[in-house]
Amino acid sequence: MFRRLIAGLCVLFAGCLCQAADSPLGSDAPLRFNRDIRSILSDKCFDCHGPDAKTVEGGLRLDLDDQATDPSTGAIVPRKPDESEVVRRIFSEDVDEVMPPPNSHKTLTEKEQELITRWIAQGAPYQKHWAYEPMHDPLQRVADGKSPEASA
C-alpha cells in the first residue's frame, strides 16, 4: 500500500515537472529576454545578425535593441508582431525569405516561433547580458519579505 502511494506521488511529481519543463510560461506570462529569447536568437540568428561585425548581413543586428527595433528597419516593431519583419520571415515558406535561411541548416521550432512572436507582442524588451547585471542576493529579498523572482 505504501509503495503504491509513493509510486503514485512519484508519477504525479514527474508529470508536474514535465509539464513545467514543457511549458515554463503560461501564454500570458511576461517573457524575459535573457531567460526566454536570447538563447534562441544566439543559436539561430546571431551567426548572421549578431555581435560579429564581420558576419552581419543586411545591416541588421538582433543583439542590439536600438538597432533591432529601429523603426527604419521594421525588423522588430514592439507590440506589433504583425508589422515586424522578423515575424514575417520566421513564418515565411519562401526559401528566399525564410529565416533562418535553409543553407544555415538551422530551423526554429514552433515553440521558438511562438516565443519570439509573444515577446514582440509584449513590447520586445531587451535586457543586458546577465553577466553585466548587478548581482542580487535572493535570500536577502526573501528575508525582506519580497519574492526572489521579482528581482530577476
N, C-alpha and C positions, 0 to 999 in steps of 0.2 A: 504494500500500500504506500509506504513512504517512498519507495523507489519510483513508483508511478507519479507521485506528486512532484518529486524532484525532476523527473524526466519531463513532465508537463510544463513545469516552470522554466526549464532549460529551453524547451521548444518555444514557449511564449517569449522569453527573453531574446532568443535568437531571431525570432520573427520581428520583434521591435527593432533590434539592431539592423537587420536587413532593410527594413522599411526606412529607418533613419539614414542609412548609408545610401540607399537608392534615391531618396528624396529628402535631402537635408533641409530643404527650404520649402515652405508652403508657397503656393503660387502667388500669394500676396505679400510674402515676407520680403523685406528690403534686402537686396543683393549688395554685397560689398566687393569692390574691385579686387582687392588683394586676395580675398578668400575665394571668390566665385568666378572672376573674369580673367585676371592677369594670367593664370596658368594656361587658359585656353588660347589667349592671344599669343603668349610666349611660345607655345608649342606649335600652333597652326598658322600664325600670321607674322611674327616678328622676323622670320628669315628674310622677308621682303619689305616689311613695314615696321621695322624695329629700330633699335638703337645704333646699329652699324651703318653709318652714313654711306659706306661704300656699296651697300646692297639695297638701299632704299629704292623702291620702284614707285613710279607715279608721283613722286614727291610727297607721299603720304606716310607719316609716322603715327602708328597707333599706340606707341608707348608714351607719347606726349599729349596730354589732354588739350592744350591750346591749339595744337596742330590738327589733332583728330576731330575736334569739334569746331574748327574754323568754319564759319558759315560759307566762305567762298568755295570750300571743297564739297560740302554737303555729305561728307563721309559719315559722320555721326551727327545727327540732329537731335539733341537732348529732348526727351519726352515725345519725340515723333519718329518712332521706328519706321513708319510707312514712308517717310520722306528721307530716310537715311540710306545712302548708297551702300553702306556696309550690309545692311539687312537685305537689300535687293540682291546684292552679289552673293551672299551666303545661301540664298534660296534659289538662285538662278539655275536653270537647267541648260543654259547656253555654255558650251565648253569654252568659248572665247571670253566669257564674262564671269563665270562662277569662281568664287574664292573659297578656299584656296584653289589655285589652278590645278588641273589634273596632273600636269608634269611635276608638281611638288610631291605627289604621292601621299598627300595628306587630305583628310576629309573631316568635316565637322559632323559629329553625331547629331541626331535630332535634339537631344537634351542640350548640347552645346549651342545649337542654333537658337533654341528657346531661351536659354540663359542670356545670350547676347541681346536678343530682342527685348526681353524683360528688363535687362539692365538699362538699355537705351530708353525704354518707356518710363523707367524710374528716374530719368534725368542724366544717365551716364556719368555718375560721379566717380572721378578718379581718386586714387589715394597714392601717396608716396609709397615707394617700396618699404616693406616692413622694417628693413634694416636701417632706414633713415627716420623712422618714427621714434619718439621718446618712449622709453620703457615705462610700463605701469605695473605696480605690484597688485595683482588681483586679490591677494589675501588682505591687503590694506583696504581695498574697496569693500570687501565683504565685512571686514571689521567695522567700517564706517556705515554699514547698512545699505550699501549700493550693490547692484548686480555687477559681477565681473565682466559680463558680456557688454554692458553699457559703455565700457571704455574702449572696446575694440572697434 
